[in-house]
């Protein structure tokens, strides 16, 4: 195992397989010395565990659930990168963009 895989294991994070594209895009591509990822959803086992707006009350996604889904988006982005390059080669994250409703 590499140092990144070791650290993920220490944190109890198991990387899933990169998500299957739902359209005509790739989860991650290499261009020159950069890896670009597409938008990542909080897919777990091929399913979205929850959808909707974040807030308190009936029919809304709780802030705690939204935080867990944001965590899954980040893990899925790492999995997408790992699908095209050894994570130990990654030197820097240049940009992270997130959208929450």
N, C-alpha and C positions, 0 to 999 in steps of 0.2 A: 504494500500500500504506500501511496505517496503521502507527503506531509499534509496536503489539503484533505485527503480522504481520512487520514488519522484524526485530524482536528474535527471534521464533521462527525466522525464516530464518537469522539469524546463528548461532543455536544448532543449526541443521541439523534443525529439527523441522518436518515437514510434517503439517498437521492432516488427518486422514481425514474422510470424511463422518461425520456423527453416526450412531451405531449404530441399526439398525432395531430397534424394540421387539420383544421376544420375548413380550410379554404386553400387557395393557391399560394401559400407562403411556406417558409421553412422556419422551424423553431429557432434555429441559429445558423448563421453562415459566417465563414471566414472571408475577410477582404483585406489583403495585405497583412499587416500585423495586428489587425483588430478582429474581434468577434462581435457580431451584432445579433441581438436577440429580438424576436418579435414580441408583441404584447403577450404577457403570461396571465392566465386565469388561475384561480385557486382550485384547479382540478385535482380531485383525489380519487384514484381508482377509476378514472374515466368519467367521473360525474362532478358537477358543481354542487357542493354540499348545501349552498344557500345562495339566494339572490335577493336583491332589494336594497332599499336605502337604509343607511345607518342612522340609528336613533334609539330612543327609549319609547316603548309602547307596542301595542298590538300590531302585528304585521311588519314590524321593522327589524332590521338586523342589529343585534346588540353590539355596542362598541367592543366588547370582549371577543365576540364571534368575528367581527370585522378585523380585529387585530390578528386573529389566528389565520384568517383568509389572506391577509397581506403577507403573513409569514409564509404561507403556502405558495403565493405568487413568487416570492423571492427564492424559495427552494426550487420551484419549477424553472425559474430563470437559470439558476446554477446548473440544474440538470440539463437544460438546453445547451449551455456552454460545454458541459462535460460530454455531450453527444458528438461534438466536433473537434475538441482539443483536450489534451491532458490538463486538468485543473492546476497542476503544479507549474505549468507554463504561464499562467495568468499572473501578470505583474501589477496590474492596476485596473480598477473599475473607473471608467471615464465619466459615465453618466447613468443615473437611475431616475426613471420617471414613474410616478404612480398616480392612479386616478381612483378616487373614492367618491361614491355618491351618498 
